[in-house]
Amino acid sequence: MSDTEEDSTCSDSWPITEDWLMEVLKKHHEVRSGIKITDFKVKQGCQDGVNNLSDILSVSVVYEFERDVGKGIEQSLDIVVKLLPQDPFSRYFVTEAQFDLREIKFYTSILPDLMAFQEQYIPKELGSMVISVPTCFYTQYAPIRNNITSSLSSPDSTESILVLEDMRSLGYKGANFTTGLTLGQTEAAIRAIVTVHALSLGLKIKKKVDLNEKYPFLFQTTRATESYQQLVEQGMPQLTKFLEQKPGFENELKLLSKIRPKTKLLIETLLQPIEPMGLITHTDFWCNNLLFRSETDDERTDSCTILDWQMVTYSRPTNDLALLLISSIPSNTRRQHTSRLLDIYYGALKSYCLKMDVDIEADLGYSRNKMECEYRQSLLLALLLCIGSVDIAIGNPTAEQRLLDVLRDFYEEGILSLEGYV
């Protein structure tokens, strides 16, 4: 039985069928039979914000094990189904750049490897590190290249499907981009990403593996540079026109005009890891890819789940930090608390690596000062990525002011001068 809600658009493009859901449940429970679906509902979308790289369906399914039929023992599962965009050109963009493959491989390859590595290398008495991502229930990938007119008519003809736990059913909510993250949410996001950073660094060091070779699907520097450069070229004229209407930003405009012909080289340079601290980064780490849940009644302690791993990369840890702090938190929070937030990250990274018997200071020559120097460089990359998506901010007065504050601060701090970059 199904109850497809009125705002669902899936009925014409791909009906979520009971048989297909049954296969997902069987895989989830690791059984071959014995499950009866009693109801399911399908709705378009699942979270605040816009996801241009996927079409998203939320599905709520009620079921019971056949052994429990008549006993009133029902279970429910809320899932998110991520599909390729139905728009043919968006679809081509995603498949050509392998954004769909990259996210599927994060859940089916990187994540299991990190969890297995943790189990092998971190003594149980030291406590495990929680990798804060949704549970993955099902994936399917069948590449069809150079076909921008292919249709999505059934699961069997779809290039990719990713089925994740809907974290909203566990009390998680999206953040408000306009107001920005609270300090508690920012700290929770940092604690979440540092776990992936630390475990991937530990995997590289302890097992002596080349992460780019082990995971060839990672967003490679050349391809990532081309994608980001295209976005910057689209966003820079919008930003220029916007700033020309704002008195007092002539100096910032002048420096941005000098940066523009060098953006490709800058992006390529700043995406490159600085060894030995190259590790797995999210690379699209901003508030619209994060969900939060308050863990206490006073709402001062938050936990964070990280979504949307389509741009997972082998890069610098500070790239994730910089994008988060300049795109997603209010200006006053950024100005007053950046140093302490970097302290929180560095302390957690050092502590987590010590659990794996990796001393980032003694063994890798890394320090809080080195991290701050790399963070300063990453700020320019983060700004370029924000320029590539500047249309999100323009037209939103609060977000516009946050952008203006970043540009003014970067000018005064010399970030826009390009000294030491190229």
N, C-alpha and C positions, 0 to 999 in steps of 0.2 A: 504494500500500500504506500502511496506517496501523497504528500500535500505540498505541492509546489507553490510558493507564495507569489502574490501578484507581481511583485517587482523583480522576480527572477526572469532572466533572459535565457536561461539554459534550455528551456523546453524545445526551442527551435534549433539550437546549435548542437547541444549534446544532452540528451536526457540522462540524468543520473538514474540508473536502473537499480532495481532490487538485486538483480543477479550480480551486478558490478560491486555494489556495496557488500554483498555477501562475501565476495572474494577478498575485499579489504579486511573485513572482520575476521575471516579465517586466517589471514596472514597475521593480523594483530594478535589473535589468541593462539596462533600456532596449532590450529586444528584443521582437519579435513572436512568435517561435517558437524552436525549437532547444534546449529544456530538457526533461530527463526527470527526474522525481522518482522516487527509488528507495526512500525510506522517510520517514516522519514520525511524531513522537510528540507527544501532547498531554497537558498536565498542568494541573490547576487551580492558580491562584495563581502568584506569581513571586518574592515578596520577603517579608522579615520585616515585621511590623506589619499593620495593618488598613486597608483602603481602602474606605470606605463609599460612595464616589462612583462606583465602577466594579466590574464583575466582570472578573477578570483570568485569562487563559489563557496558559501558556507553551507554545510550539511549537518543536520542533527538527526541521528538515527537511534531508534529505540528497538531493542531486541532482547531475546532471552535464549538461554540454552534449552534445547529440547528436553533435557532431563528435568528442567524446572517449569515446564509448561503446566499451567493450572495452579501453580503455587504462588503466583503473584510476585515472582522475583524477576523484575525487569532491570536491564542495564541500559545506559545511554552513552553515546559517544558523539562529541561535537568535533567536526573536522573542517579543515580548510582545504579546498582543492584548487591548486594553482595550475592554470592552463596557459598555453600560448595565446597572445592577443589574437582576436578574430580579425581585426583590421589587417589586411594583407601586407601593408608596408611595415607596420610595427612588427608583424609576425616575421617578416624577412629580416628586419633589423636584429631581432632577438636571436633567431636561429643562426644567422650569419656570424654574429659575435659570440655565439654559444653561451649566452647568459643562462638559458634554460639548463643546458648540460652542466654548467659550472655549479649551479645551486644543487642540482640533484647529486652531483659528485661530492659536494660538501657533506651532505647527509649520509651518503652511502659509502664513502671512502675516507675522507678526512676525519669526520666525527668518530666513526668506529675505531680508527687507528689511535686517535687521541685518548679515547676511553680505555682501550686495551693497553696503551703505553702507561697510562696512569695506574692501572691495576698492577702492572708488572713492576714499575719503578718507584712507586710511592708506598712506603710501609703503611699498613692500615692504621697503626697507632698514631700516625701523623694526620690522619683525616684526609678524605678525598676532596677534590675541587669540583664544584658543580659547573658543568658546561651549560650555560643558560640559553638554550634554544628549544623550540618546540620538538616534541616527539614526532618522528617521521614514521608513518604507517605504510606508505606504499609509494613506489616510483615506477615510472615507465619512460623509456627514452628510445625513440626510433628516428634517427636523423634523416631528414629529407631536405637536401640542400638546393638552393637556387630556385625555389618554387614559391613565388609570392602570391600565388592564387590558390594554393591548396586549401581545402575546406576542413573544418573540424566537425565531422558528422558523427563520430562515435569514438569511444576509447581506443578501438583497434586502429583507427586511422590517424590518431593524434600523435604528433611528434614527441610531446613530452607531457607527463602528468606527475605532479608532486602532491602528495596528501599528507598534511600535517595536523597535529592537534590544534584545535581552536583554543588558544590560551584565554580567550574571554570567558570561557566556561569555568576557568580557575580564578577568576577575579582580576585578570590583567586588563588594562585599558591603555589606549593610545595617548600620547602626549599632545599638548596643544602647541602647535608651531608658533602661533601668534604670540602667546605669552612666554613661550620658552620653558625649558626644564627648570624645576626647582633645584636647589643645591643638593637636596637628598636624592633626587632622581639622577642628577649628574654623577654623584658618587656611586650610585647603584650601577649606572651604565659603565663606569670605569671598572668597577669590581667585576662586572660581567665580561668585558672584553679582555681584561688582563689574564683571565683563566685560559682563553684560547691562545693568546700570545705566549704565555709561559709554557703551556704544554707543547705547543708546536716547536718552541725553541728547545725545550728539553728533548723532544723526539729527535730533532736534528743533531744535537750535541751528543746525547747518550748513545744513539744508534748510528751516529756518523752517516747520516743520509743527506743527500741533496734533495731538498723539498721540491724544487722545480722539476727535477727528474722523476721523483716519486709521484708527483701530481702534475702531469703535463697539461692538464686542463685548466690550471690556474691562469688568471688573467695576465698574460705575458706583457712585459713592458712595452714592446713595440705596438701590439694591438691596442692595449689600454691607452697608450699615448695618442694614437690616432682617434680613438673614440672620444677621449676627453678634449682633444684639440678641436674637433668638430663642434662640440658643445660650447667651448669657449668662444669660438668664432661666431657662433650664433648669439651668444649672450653679451659679448663685449659692446656691440653697437647699441643694444638696449640700455646697458649700464651707462655708456657715454651720453646718450640722449637724456637719461634720467639725471645724471650729474650736471649736465649743462644747464638744467633748470634749477639747480641748487646753488645759491650764492655762497662763496667761500670755499669751494672745492676745486679751484683752478689748479692748485699744486698737485692734488691727487690725480686729476685728469691728465696733467702733463706727464706724470710718471707712468700712469696706465698706458698712455700712448707709446711710451718707450718700451714697456713690457710686451705689448701686443705682438710685435714681430718675433719675439723670442719665446712665446708661450710653449711651442712644441718642444724646444730644447729644455726649457725649465721643467715641464711636466715629466719628460723622459728622465731627466737627471734626478728629480725629487722622488720619483717612484722607485728608483733603484735602491735596494737595501744597502746599509752600511754594515758590512760584516765586522764581527761575527754575529751581529744582532738581527740579521734577516730572519723573518718569521712570517707566519700566516696572519694576514690582516683582512679585515672586513672591507675596507676601502670605500664604503658608502655609509659610514657610521655617523648618522645624524638622527634627530628625534623621530622622524617619520618611520624609521626602521626599528623602533624600540617600543616595547610594551612594559608597563609598570604596574606593580601591585603594592599597596601599603601593607606592611607586616605588623604594624602596631596601631592601636586606637588613636594615638596622637598624630599619626601619619608622618612621623619624622624618620621612619625607617622604611626604605623601599627596596623591592627586588626588581630586577630587570631581565627581560627576555629579548634576545636579539633575533631579528627577522631578516629576510631578504639577503641571502649570501651570493647573489648573482655575480658580484664583482670581486670575489675572494681572490687574494693576490699574495705573492711572496714579496714583502716590502718592509718598510720601517714601522715600528710600533707607533712612533710619534705621529704618523700620518692619520691614524684613527683618532688619536687624542685631539689633534689640531682641528680636524673637521668638526668633531663634536662640539668643541668649545667655542668656535667662532660662528657656527651655524645655528646652534640650538639652545644657547643660554642667554639670558638678559645681559646687557652690557655691564651693568653694575656688578653682577655676579662674576662675570669673566674678569673684570678689572680687579675686583677685591680678592678673588679666591683662586686664580689660576695657579699660583705658586703652591698653595696647599693641595689643590687637586693633583698637580704633578707629583707632589710628595706622596699622596695616597697611592697613585699608580706605581711609582718607583718602589715604595715599601712593599706593596703586594707582589710585584714582579720578583723582587729579590727574595722575599719570603717563600713564594711558591717554588721558585727555582731551587732554593736550598732544600726543599722537600725531596727534590729529584737528585740531590747531591751535585748541583750545579751552582757555583758561586759566580754570579755575573761580574762581580768586582775583581776577585782574585783570578778566576779562570778566563774571563772574557775581556777584562780590562774596561768594563763599562762602569759608569759613575753617574751620579745624579747631575753633575755638571755637564757631562757629555750628552745626557738625555735632554737637558735644557737647550743645548746648542742645536741638537737635531730637531727639537720641537720648534725652535725659531725658524729653521729652514722649512719645516713642514707647514708652517703658517701660510707661506706663499702658495704652496700647492693647494691648501684648503681654500684659500681665497679664489684661486683659479677655478676650482670645482664649484664653488658657490656662484661665480660669474656664469658658469655653464648652465646653472639653473636659476638665474637671476629673476626670471619671470615669476617664480614662486613668491618672491619678496615684493616685487614692484606691484603697487596697487594695494598693499597691506601696510598702512601707516606705521604700525609697531615694528613690523619686519623691516620696512624701509629704514627706520631710524637705527635699528640694530646694524644694518649694513653700513649706513653712514658712519656710525660709531667705529666699526671695524676699520673702515678706510682711513678715518682720521687718526685712529690710534696707530695703524700700520705706517702711515706717513710720518708721524712724530717719532716712532720707534725705529725708523729706517728700514722697515721690512720691504717697502716698495722700491728701495734704491738699487736693488739687484747686487749689491756688494756681497761677494762671497758665494754667489749662486752660479754665475757663468763667467 
